[in-house]
Amino acid sequence: MKVLKFGGTSVGSADRMRDVANLIHNGEPKIVVLSAMSGTTNKLVQIAETLYQNKNEDANALIDALHDNYKQVVESLYTTPEKKKQANELLSHHFDYIRAFTQDLFTIHEERAILAQGELLSTALFQFFLEEQQIPSVLLPALNFMKIDENEEPDAAYIAKNIRTELEKYPETNLFITQGYICRNAFGEIDNLKRGGSDYSASLIGAAVDASEIQIWTDIDGMHNNDPRIVKNTYPIAELSFDEAAELAYFGAKILHPSSVLPAKQKNIPVRLLNTMQPEAKGTIIHGETSGGGIKAVAAKDDITAINIKSGRMLLAYGFLRSVFEVFERYKTPIDMITTSEVAVSLTIDNNKFLNEIVTELKEFGQVEVDQDQTIICVVGDFIAEKSGTSLKVFESLKEIPLRMISYGGSTNNITLLINTSDKVAALTKLNEGIF
């Protein structure tokens, strides 16, 4: 069985839904994971924010506008009066549910329930379309088997047990549709996977059913060697190892979330990145084997803050770094990069929520400097045998770009650099010219 995930743009209109139906209708056993239609989640977030502000009249206007958008999709997607009627009744049910929150207290629990409506709508509408086309399929409610624990991490054992229970109810069925992103938490409330969203759902489901392959379908033909929005003449990478893909995903490649790699890696299930608009394109295959040395790709991650702690106490002092790291642990703020000298340590974070509190505590150790508007550039490949002058190519390409930090040697798969965000376009362009 394969697991296929289709993102918001892939199901973003009636025409796109028809294309997806054609792609999956080939008789192979598969579970299809759908995101919300493109733009829906952002609009649901806007509705929730309006409800938090008690602007119920504005919220109702936003709800009505979104409802109208979906009515147009229904009119375009279905051909029979019966299915149009069934789909419009479904819309009324979901949007009446959302409107009900304008009449009562609105909390984070209600927000999560509202955000889940996008995936519930897209999968139900798609299932109705398959029924109209007489394509045998079953809609599996993700809320029946997707669950996170008290630490907001996926409960893999629960997921595996319960999805198999659901699948066993339909022994004659080869095609299953389910929701990405949404789940239940440890208290049984509607929640979501947050990091990675539907990609993460597909990978977790693939691991749970021991899938032969996980396919992530988006609107780009695989993971590119550089950012195609910035650099001209980029190209899709044919093969990546799990570790290389995780590095690229973590450091800026938007096509895949880094959390999505781990469940597939643990079960050694290949992940294929494909383009719904160009289904004939080969895309990118991610697997457990390295595909040779050298540089594969470059990625960039913005909104980085660099923190430098300089302290004479650090000289020959054991336990200093542990004390520094404990500050970030207390505020649940991950660190991306780190470099050290005899009297200073520099590190980066991508979450400024508790920046002021962190800086206040760090000042107990010494002088603290903060640089915002930074970008991490990550050069990814297989650098186990450093015989080809890989690092020389990288630094030669960036000789005119001021480098704030360099991290090299912590991984055999990346060279990580920190620069001012104002230099990002120049850096990516220079790297593209110098190493590809």
C-alpha positions in Angstrom: 0.0 0.0 0.0 1.2 3.5 -0.8 0.4 6.7 1.0 -0.2 9.8 -1.2 -0.5 13.3 0.3 -1.9 16.2 -1.8 -1.3 19.7 -0.5 -3.7 22.7 -0.6 -2.9 23.8 -4.1 -3.4 20.3 -5.4 -7.0 20.3 -4.2 -7.4 24.1 -4.4 -10.2 24.1 -7.0 -12.8 21.9 -8.7 -10.4 21.3 -11.6 -7.5 20.4 -9.3 -9.7 17.9 -7.5 -10.6 16.3 -10.8 -6.9 16.0 -11.6 -6.2 14.3 -8.3 -9.1 11.9 -8.8 -7.5 10.9 -12.2 -4.1 10.4 -10.6 -5.3 8.1 -7.8 -7.7 6.0 -9.9 -5.4 3.2 -11.0 -6.4 0.2 -8.9 -3.3 0.3 -6.6 -4.0 0.0 -2.9 -3.5 3.5 -1.4 -4.3 5.9 1.4 -4.8 9.5 0.1 -4.1 12.3 2.7 -5.6 15.7 1.8 -4.8 19.1 3.1 -7.5 21.9 3.3 -8.1 23.7 0.0 -5.5 26.4 -0.5 -6.3 29.6 1.4 -8.9 27.9 3.7 -6.7 27.5 6.8 -5.5 31.2 6.6 -9.1 32.3 6.4 -10.1 30.1 9.4 -7.2 31.6 11.3 -8.5 35.0 10.5 -12.0 34.0 11.7 -10.5 32.7 14.9 -8.5 35.9 15.5 -11.7 37.9 15.0 -13.6 35.8 17.5 -10.8 36.2 20.0 -11.3 40.0 19.7 -15.1 39.6 20.2 -15.7 41.1 16.8 -18.6 38.7 16.1 -20.1 40.7 13.3 -16.8 40.8 11.4 -16.4 37.1 12.1 -19.8 36.3 10.6 -18.9 38.3 7.5 -15.7 36.3 7.0 -17.6 33.0 7.6 -20.3 34.0 5.0 -17.6 34.9 2.4 -15.8 31.6 2.9 -19.1 29.7 2.7 -19.9 31.4 -0.6 -16.5 30.4 -2.0 -17.2 26.8 -1.2 -20.7 27.0 -2.7 -19.0 28.0 -6.0 -16.7 25.0 -5.7 -19.7 22.7 -5.3 -21.4 24.2 -8.3 -18.4 23.6 -10.4 -17.3 20.2 -9.1 -20.5 18.1 -9.3 -22.7 17.4 -12.3 -25.7 15.7 -10.6 -28.4 17.6 -8.6 -28.2 14.9 -5.9 -24.5 15.4 -5.2 -24.8 19.2 -5.3 -27.6 19.0 -2.8 -25.6 16.6 -0.6 -22.5 18.8 -0.8 -24.4 22.0 0.0 -26.0 20.3 3.0 -22.5 19.3 4.2 -21.3 22.9 3.8 -24.3 24.2 5.8 -23.5 21.8 8.6 -19.9 22.8 8.9 -20.4 26.6 8.5 -23.3 26.5 11.0 -20.9 24.8 13.4 -18.4 27.6 12.9 -21.0 30.4 13.2 -22.1 28.9 16.6 -18.8 30.1 18.0 -19.9 33.7 17.5 -22.6 33.1 20.2 -20.4 31.7 23.0 -17.0 32.0 24.8 -14.1 31.5 22.4 -10.9 29.7 23.7 -8.0 27.8 22.2 -10.0 24.6 22.2 -12.6 26.2 20.0 -9.9 27.6 17.7 -8.4 24.1 17.1 -11.9 22.8 16.3 -12.4 25.6 13.8 -9.0 25.0 12.2 -9.9 21.4 11.6 -12.8 22.3 9.4 -10.7 22.9 6.3 -9.5 19.3 6.1 -12.9 17.9 7.1 -14.4 19.9 4.2 -11.9 19.0 1.5 -12.0 15.3 2.2 -15.8 15.1 2.4 -16.2 17.0 -0.8 -13.6 14.9 -2.6 -15.2 11.7 -1.3 -18.6 12.9 -2.7 -16.9 13.5 -6.1 -15.4 10.0 -6.1 -18.9 8.6 -5.4 -20.3 10.6 -8.2 -17.6 9.2 -10.5 -18.4 5.7 -9.2 -14.8 5.3 -8.0 -15.0 2.9 -5.0 -13.4 4.5 -1.9 -13.9 4.9 1.8 -13.4 8.1 3.9 -11.4 7.3 7.0 -11.9 10.0 9.7 -8.4 10.9 10.9 -9.8 11.8 14.3 -10.5 8.1 14.8 -6.8 7.1 14.7 -4.5 10.2 14.7 -3.4 11.2 18.2 -0.7 13.2 20.1 0.4 12.6 23.6 0.8 14.9 26.6 4.0 16.2 25.1 2.2 17.0 21.8 4.2 14.3 20.1 2.5 11.7 17.8 1.4 8.5 19.7 2.8 6.1 17.1 1.6 2.9 18.8 -2.0 4.3 19.1 -1.9 5.5 15.5 -0.7 2.1 14.2 -3.3 0.1 16.2 -6.3 2.3 15.4 -5.7 2.9 11.7 -5.3 -0.9 11.2 -8.6 -1.4 13.0 -10.2 1.1 10.7 -8.7 -0.5 7.5 -9.8 -4.0 8.6 -13.5 -2.8 8.4 -13.1 -2.6 4.6 -11.2 -5.7 3.4 -12.5 -5.3 -0.2 -11.5 -1.6 -0.5 -8.2 -0.4 -2.1 -8.7 3.4 -1.9 -9.0 5.3 1.3 -9.3 9.1 1.8 -8.3 10.8 5.1 -7.4 14.2 6.5 -3.9 15.5 7.1 -2.9 17.9 9.9 -5.8 17.2 12.3 -5.8 14.7 15.3 -6.9 14.3 18.8 -4.8 15.2 21.9 -4.2 13.2 25.0 -7.6 14.5 26.4 -9.5 13.4 23.3 -10.0 17.0 22.1 -9.6 18.1 18.5 -6.1 19.3 17.9 -3.5 19.4 15.2 0.1 18.2 14.5 1.4 21.8 14.2 4.8 21.0 12.8 4.7 19.6 9.3 0.9 19.4 9.1 -0.3 17.1 6.3 3.2 16.0 5.3 3.7 14.7 8.9 0.3 13.0 8.8 1.3 11.1 5.6 4.6 10.1 7.0 3.1 8.9 10.3 0.4 7.0 8.4 2.9 5.5 6.0 5.0 4.2 9.0 1.9 2.9 10.7 0.8 0.8 7.8 4.3 -0.2 6.6 3.7 1.5 3.3 5.8 0.6 0.3 6.2 4.3 -0.6 5.1 7.8 0.7 4.3 10.3 -2.0 4.1 14.1 -1.3 2.3 15.8 -4.2 2.7 19.6 -4.4 2.9 22.3 -7.1 6.7 21.9 -7.7 8.5 19.1 -9.4 10.6 17.8 -6.5 13.2 19.4 -4.2 15.4 21.9 -6.1 19.1 22.5 -5.8 18.4 26.2 -4.8 15.5 28.5 -4.2 13.6 28.8 -7.5 11.9 31.9 -6.3 15.3 33.7 -6.1 17.7 31.9 -8.3 17.3 31.3 -12.0 17.8 27.9 -13.7 17.4 25.7 -10.7 16.7 22.0 -11.2 15.0 19.2 -9.2 17.4 16.8 -7.4 16.8 13.2 -8.5 17.9 11.5 -5.3 18.6 12.5 -1.7 19.3 10.5 1.5 17.0 10.9 4.5 19.6 12.9 6.3 20.2 15.3 3.3 16.5 15.8 2.9 16.0 16.5 6.6 18.8 19.1 6.5 17.3 20.9 3.5 13.8 20.8 4.9 14.9 22.1 8.3 17.0 24.9 6.8 14.4 26.4 4.4 13.3 24.1 1.6 9.5 24.7 1.8 8.4 21.6 -0.2 8.8 19.3 2.8 8.7 19.7 6.6 11.7 18.2 8.5 9.4 16.4 10.9 8.0 14.4 8.0 11.3 12.7 7.3 11.8 10.9 10.6 8.9 8.4 10.6 9.8 7.3 7.1 13.5 7.0 7.9 12.7 4.9 11.0 10.8 2.4 8.8 13.1 2.9 5.8 10.1 3.9 3.6 11.1 5.8 0.4 9.5 9.3 0.1 8.8 10.6 -3.4 8.2 14.3 -4.0 6.0 14.9 -7.1 4.2 17.6 -8.9 0.4 17.5 -9.4 0.6 19.9 -12.3 3.3 17.8 -14.0 2.6 14.2 -12.9 5.0 12.9 -15.6 8.0 14.6 -14.0 10.3 12.3 -12.0 10.5 14.5 -9.0 12.8 13.6 -6.1 13.2 10.3 -4.3 14.3 10.3 -0.7 15.7 7.0 0.7 18.2 5.4 3.0 21.0 5.2 0.6 23.5 7.9 -0.2 23.7 8.8 -3.9 27.3 9.9 -4.0 29.5 12.7 -2.7 29.6 16.4 -3.4 27.1 19.3 -3.0 23.5 18.5 -3.7 21.6 21.7 -2.8 21.4 25.0 -1.0 18.6 26.2 1.3 18.0 29.4 3.2 16.1 30.0 6.5 15.1 33.6 7.4 13.9 35.2 10.6 17.0 34.1 12.6 18.3 35.8 15.7 22.0 35.5 16.7 22.9 35.7 20.4 26.5 36.1 21.5 27.5 35.6 25.1 31.0 36.8 26.0 32.4 36.0 29.5 35.8 35.8 31.1 34.2 33.1 33.4 34.0 30.8 30.4 37.8 30.4 30.4 38.6 26.8 31.5 35.2 26.6 33.2 33.4 23.3 32.9 29.6 23.4 33.0 29.4 26.8 31.4 27.7 25.6 28.2 25.3 23.5 30.1 24.2 26.5 32.1 23.7 28.5 28.9 21.7 25.7 27.3 19.5 25.3 30.3 18.2 28.8 29.8 16.9 27.9 26.4 15.5 24.7 27.7 13.5 26.5 30.4 11.9 28.6 27.6 11.4 25.7 25.2 13.4 27.5 22.5 15.5 25.3 20.2 18.9 26.3 19.0 19.9 26.1 15.3 23.6 26.9 15.1 26.3 27.2 17.7 30.0 28.2 17.6 32.4 28.7 20.5 35.7 30.3 21.3 37.7 30.3 24.5 35.7 33.3 26.0 32.5 33.4 24.0 29.6 31.4 22.6 27.4 32.4 19.7 24.2 30.7 18.8 21.0 31.2 16.8 17.3 30.8 17.4 14.3 31.0 15.1 11.7 31.7 17.8 11.8 35.1 19.5 8.8 34.6 21.7 10.9 34.6 24.9 13.9 36.5 23.6 13.8 39.2 26.3 13.5 36.7 29.1 16.3 34.6 27.6 18.6 37.6 27.2 17.9 38.8 30.8 19.0 35.4 32.2 22.0 35.1 29.9 23.3 38.5 31.2 24.1 36.7 34.4 26.9 35.0 32.6 28.5 38.0 30.9 28.0 40.5 28.1 25.2 39.6 25.6 24.8 40.9 22.1 21.7 40.2 19.9 21.6 40.5 16.1 18.3 40.1 14.4 17.4 39.9 10.7 19.8 37.1 10.1 19.5 34.2 7.6 21.0 30.7 7.8 22.4 29.4 4.5 22.7 25.6 4.5 24.9 23.8 1.9 23.8 20.2 1.8 25.5 17.1 0.3 27.6 14.1 1.2 30.9 15.4 2.6 32.2 12.3 4.2 35.3 12.2 2.0 36.5 15.8 1.9 38.8 15.4 -1.1 37.1 17.5 -3.7 37.6 20.9 -2.2 33.9 21.3 -1.4 34.4 23.8 1.4 36.8 25.8 -0.7 34.1 26.1 -3.4 31.6 27.3 -0.9 33.8 29.9 0.8 35.3 31.1 -2.6 31.8 31.7 -3.8 31.0 33.8 -0.8 34.2 35.7 -0.6 32.3 39.0 -1.0 29.6 38.2 1.6 30.2 39.0 5.3 29.8 35.7 7.3 28.5 36.1 10.8 28.9 32.4 11.9 30.2 29.2 10.3 29.3 25.6 11.4 31.2 22.8 9.7 32.0 19.3 10.9 29.0 18.6 13.2 27.4 16.8 10.3 28.7 15.0 7.3 25.8 16.4 5.3 26.0 20.2 5.7 28.0 23.4 5.9 25.9 26.0 7.7 26.6 29.8 7.5 24.9 32.8 9.1 24.6 36.0 7.1 22.6 39.2 7.2 19.2 38.7 5.5 20.0 41.7 3.3 22.8 39.6 1.7 20.6 36.5 1.1 19.8 37.0 -2.5 23.4 37.7 -3.4 24.6 34.7 -1.4 22.3 32.2 -3.0 23.1 33.6 -6.4 26.8 33.4 -5.9 26.6 29.9 -4.5 24.6 28.8 -7.5 27.3 30.3 -9.8 30.2 28.8 -7.9 29.2 25.3 -7.0 26.5 24.1 -9.6 
